Amino acid sequence: MHYPMHDRDYLTRVALARTIARTLWCAAIALGVLGLLAARPAAAQEWRSDLGRLVWPGAALVAGAALLDEPARDYVLDHRGPRLDGAADVGNVLGTGRYLIAGMAAAYGAGRLARQPGWSRGVLHVAAAYVAGNAVVSVLKPAVGRQRPYVADHPDRFRPFSGSGDWHSFPSAHAIHAFSLAAAVAEEAHRPWASALGYGAASVVGWSRVYVDQHWVSDVVGGGVLGVVAAKATVRWLHRRDGRVGRRPARVTIVPVRGGVALSVDAR
């Protein structure tokens, strides 16, 4: 069948259809995962209503970000420079698991050495939130199978359950790591400056992933939303658990793995 590929109206309709399909797909993914996180069993009744309020706004944010995928990428690629390259390098470090795990381990050790159980317990809560966010991204990346922007110029290409990293764009792991830590620190510290610092650093991480052409904007926004929801769910559950069992210490294990270290938190 012959298609009028030179017809501007036709091309406009095709582009619009792709944008709508991509937006709905990203929104459906976000809505489904957020719904699962916010609709946990009876053990989460106290915080479920609060997290439920994040579902629709979060899905709307991801859908809106999907509309900006191509124009945002074009703008970023056209405005690169040495100073921004350096800032992107900082963002990459702030969202890389091995550095974050090392930092949490150091903070936990400092709390133990200083005999500050509240500090070390708070660090364990933050670490548990990180583990929860990492579990979400580990499942979603291969399941969604979205192609990374550096591979192709079209954000609407998907290959679910692909084993190739080129098809692991949604959601951004760096964004989930950074925003889950920021949300967990905010839940533990209850200090405006701590929240501002954490979310500000996480935003730099998200921007850097678009800047280096590893992710689309909706990958980063989706990762940020999922990270915040997973962290809040985890920390609030741990607060309930601490009150129920008398603050029995959790166990943290750090083991070396290929390419870095892995963190395990046993909060049972």
C-alpha positions as CSV (number, residue, x, y, z in Angstrom):
1,M,0.0,0.0,0.0
2,H,1.3,3.4,-0.9
3,Y,1.3,6.1,1.7
4,P,1.6,9.8,0.9
5,M,4.8,10.3,2.9
6,H,5.3,13.8,1.5
7,D,1.9,15.0,2.5
8,R,2.4,17.4,5.4
9,D,-1.1,16.8,6.8
10,Y,-0.5,13.1,6.8
11,L,2.8,13.4,8.6
12,T,1.2,15.7,11.1
13,R,-1.5,13.2,11.8
14,V,1.0,10.4,12.2
15,A,3.1,12.5,14.6
16,L,0.1,13.4,16.6
17,A,-1.1,9.8,16.8
18,R,2.3,8.7,18.0
19,T,2.4,11.4,20.7
20,I,-1.0,10.5,21.9
21,A,-0.2,6.8,22.0
22,R,3.1,7.4,23.8
23,T,1.5,9.7,26.4
24,L,-1.3,7.2,27.1
25,W,1.2,4.4,27.4
26,C,3.5,6.2,29.8
27,A,0.5,7.4,31.8
28,A,-0.9,3.9,32.0
29,I,2.4,2.5,33.2
30,A,2.7,5.1,35.9
31,L,-0.9,4.9,37.0
32,G,-0.8,1.1,37.2
33,V,2.4,1.0,39.3
34,L,1.4,3.9,41.5
35,G,-1.9,2.2,42.1
36,L,-0.2,-1.0,43.2
37,L,2.0,0.9,45.5
38,A,-0.8,3.0,47.0
39,A,-3.3,0.2,47.3
40,R,-1.3,-2.1,49.6
41,P,-3.1,-4.5,52.1
42,A,-4.3,-3.7,55.6
43,A,-0.8,-3.3,57.0
44,A,-0.6,0.1,55.1
45,Q,-4.0,1.5,56.0
46,E,-2.6,4.5,57.9
47,W,-0.7,5.9,54.9
48,R,-2.6,4.5,52.0
49,S,-5.0,7.5,51.7
50,D,-2.0,9.9,51.6
51,L,-0.2,8.0,48.9
52,G,-3.4,7.5,47.0
53,R,-3.6,11.2,46.4
54,L,-0.3,11.0,44.5
55,V,-1.6,8.5,41.9
56,W,-3.5,10.8,39.6
57,P,-1.1,13.8,39.9
58,G,1.8,11.5,39.3
59,A,0.3,9.9,36.3
60,A,-0.6,13.3,34.9
61,L,3.0,14.5,35.4
62,V,4.4,11.5,33.5
63,A,1.8,12.0,30.7
64,G,2.7,15.7,30.4
65,A,6.4,14.9,30.4
66,A,5.8,12.5,27.5
67,L,4.7,15.4,25.4
68,L,8.0,17.1,26.0
69,D,10.2,14.1,25.2
70,E,11.3,15.2,21.7
71,P,11.4,19.0,22.0
72,A,13.3,18.8,25.4
73,R,15.9,16.4,23.9
74,D,16.4,18.6,20.9
75,Y,16.8,21.7,23.1
76,V,19.3,20.0,25.4
77,L,21.4,18.6,22.6
78,D,21.6,22.0,21.0
79,H,22.7,23.7,24.2
80,R,25.6,21.6,25.5
81,G,28.8,23.1,26.8
82,P,31.8,22.4,29.0
83,R,30.2,23.8,32.2
84,L,27.0,21.8,31.7
85,D,29.1,18.8,30.9
86,G,30.7,19.1,34.4
87,A,27.3,19.6,36.1
88,A,26.0,16.4,34.3
89,D,29.0,14.5,35.6
90,V,28.1,15.6,39.2
91,G,24.5,14.5,38.6
92,N,25.6,11.1,37.3
93,V,27.6,10.5,40.5
94,L,24.7,11.7,42.7
95,G,22.5,9.0,41.2
96,T,24.9,6.1,40.9
97,G,24.1,3.2,43.2
98,R,27.6,2.4,44.4
99,Y,28.3,5.9,45.6
100,L,24.9,6.2,47.3
101,I,25.3,2.9,49.0
102,A,28.8,3.8,50.2
103,G,27.5,7.1,51.6
104,M,24.6,5.4,53.4
105,A,27.0,2.8,54.9
106,A,29.3,5.6,56.1
107,A,26.4,7.5,57.6
108,Y,25.1,4.4,59.4
109,G,28.6,3.5,60.7
110,A,29.0,7.1,62.0
111,G,25.7,6.9,63.9
112,R,26.7,3.6,65.5
113,L,30.2,4.9,66.5
114,A,28.6,8.0,67.9
115,R,26.1,5.9,69.8
116,Q,23.2,7.7,68.2
117,P,20.5,5.0,67.6
118,G,18.0,7.5,66.2
119,W,20.5,8.6,63.5
120,S,21.5,5.0,62.6
121,R,17.8,3.9,62.5
122,G,16.9,6.8,60.3
123,V,19.7,5.8,57.9
124,L,18.4,2.3,57.8
125,H,14.9,3.7,56.9
126,V,16.5,5.7,54.1
127,A,18.4,2.6,52.9
128,A,15.2,0.5,52.9
129,A,13.5,3.2,50.8
130,Y,16.4,2.9,48.4
131,V,16.0,-0.8,48.2
132,A,12.3,-0.5,47.5
133,G,12.9,2.0,44.7
134,N,15.6,-0.2,43.2
135,A,13.2,-3.2,43.3
136,V,10.6,-1.2,41.3
137,V,13.1,-0.1,38.7
138,S,14.6,-3.6,38.3
139,V,11.2,-5.0,37.4
140,L,9.9,-2.1,35.2
141,K,13.0,-1.5,33.0
142,P,13.0,-4.9,31.2
143,A,9.2,-5.2,31.4
144,V,8.5,-1.9,29.7
145,G,11.3,-2.2,27.2
146,R,11.5,1.4,26.0
147,Q,14.3,2.3,23.7
148,R,16.9,4.8,24.8
149,P,17.1,8.2,23.0
150,Y,20.7,7.8,21.9
151,V,19.7,4.7,19.9
152,A,16.8,6.3,18.0
153,D,15.2,9.7,17.6
154,H,11.6,8.4,18.3
155,P,10.4,8.0,21.9
156,D,7.6,5.6,21.0
157,R,9.6,2.5,20.4
158,F,9.1,-0.4,22.9
159,R,10.3,-3.9,23.1
160,P,9.0,-5.4,26.4
161,F,11.1,-7.9,28.2
162,S,14.2,-7.2,26.1
163,G,17.5,-8.1,27.7
164,S,19.4,-5.3,26.0
165,G,20.3,-2.2,28.0
166,D,19.4,-0.1,24.9
167,W,15.7,-1.0,25.6
168,H,15.8,-0.2,29.3
169,S,15.0,3.5,29.2
170,F,11.8,3.7,31.3
171,P,12.0,4.5,34.2
172,S,15.3,6.1,34.9
173,A,17.2,4.2,37.6
174,H,19.3,7.3,38.5
175,A,16.1,9.3,39.0
176,I,14.4,6.6,41.2
177,H,17.6,6.3,43.3
178,A,17.9,10.0,43.8
179,F,14.2,10.8,44.4
180,S,13.7,7.8,46.7
181,L,16.5,9.0,48.9
182,A,15.3,12.6,48.8
183,A,11.8,11.6,49.8
184,A,13.1,9.3,52.6
185,V,15.4,11.9,54.0
186,A,12.4,14.4,54.0
187,E,10.3,11.9,55.9
188,E,13.0,11.3,58.5
189,A,14.4,14.8,58.9
190,H,11.3,16.9,58.8
191,R,13.5,19.9,58.0
192,P,12.7,22.2,55.1
193,W,16.3,22.7,54.3
194,A,16.9,19.0,54.1
195,S,14.0,18.5,51.8
196,A,15.1,21.3,49.6
197,L,18.7,20.0,49.4
198,G,17.6,16.4,48.7
199,Y,15.0,17.3,46.0
200,G,17.3,19.8,44.5
201,A,20.1,17.3,44.1
202,A,17.6,14.7,42.8
203,S,16.5,17.3,40.1
204,V,20.1,17.7,39.0
205,V,20.4,13.9,38.7
206,G,17.2,13.8,36.5
207,W,18.4,16.7,34.3
208,S,21.8,15.1,33.8
209,R,20.2,11.9,32.4
210,V,18.4,13.8,29.7
211,Y,21.5,15.9,29.1
212,V,23.7,12.9,28.4
213,D,21.0,11.4,26.1
214,Q,20.4,8.4,28.3
215,H,16.8,9.0,29.0
216,W,13.7,10.8,27.7
217,V,12.1,13.4,30.0
218,S,9.2,11.1,30.8
219,D,11.7,8.4,31.9
220,V,13.1,10.8,34.5
221,V,9.7,12.2,35.6
222,G,8.3,8.6,35.9
223,G,11.4,7.5,37.9
224,G,11.0,10.5,40.2
225,V,7.4,9.9,40.9
226,L,7.9,6.2,41.5
227,G,10.9,6.9,43.7
228,V,8.9,9.3,45.9
229,V,5.9,7.0,46.2
230,A,8.0,3.9,47.0
231,A,10.1,5.8,49.5
232,K,7.2,7.3,51.4
233,A,5.4,3.9,51.5
234,T,8.5,2.2,52.8
235,V,9.4,4.8,55.5
236,R,5.9,5.2,56.8
237,W,5.5,1.4,57.0
238,L,8.8,1.2,58.9
239,H,7.6,3.9,61.3
240,R,4.5,1.8,62.0
241,R,6.7,-1.3,62.5
242,D,9.0,0.5,64.9
243,G,6.1,1.5,67.1
244,R,4.6,-2.0,67.0
245,V,7.7,-4.1,67.8
246,G,9.5,-1.6,70.1
247,R,12.1,-0.4,67.6
248,R,13.9,-3.7,67.2
249,P,17.0,-2.9,65.2
250,A,17.0,-3.9,61.5
251,R,20.0,-5.7,60.0
252,V,21.9,-4.2,57.1
253,T,24.2,-6.2,54.8
254,I,26.6,-4.7,52.3
255,V,28.2,-7.2,49.8
256,P,30.5,-6.6,46.9
257,V,29.1,-7.4,43.4
258,R,30.3,-6.9,39.9
259,G,30.6,-3.2,39.2
260,G,30.1,-2.1,42.8
261,V,28.3,-3.1,45.9
262,A,24.8,-4.3,46.9
263,L,22.7,-3.3,49.9
264,S,20.3,-5.5,51.8
265,V,18.1,-4.4,54.7
266,D,16.2,-6.9,56.8
267,A,13.5,-5.0,58.6
268,R,11.4,-8.0,59.7
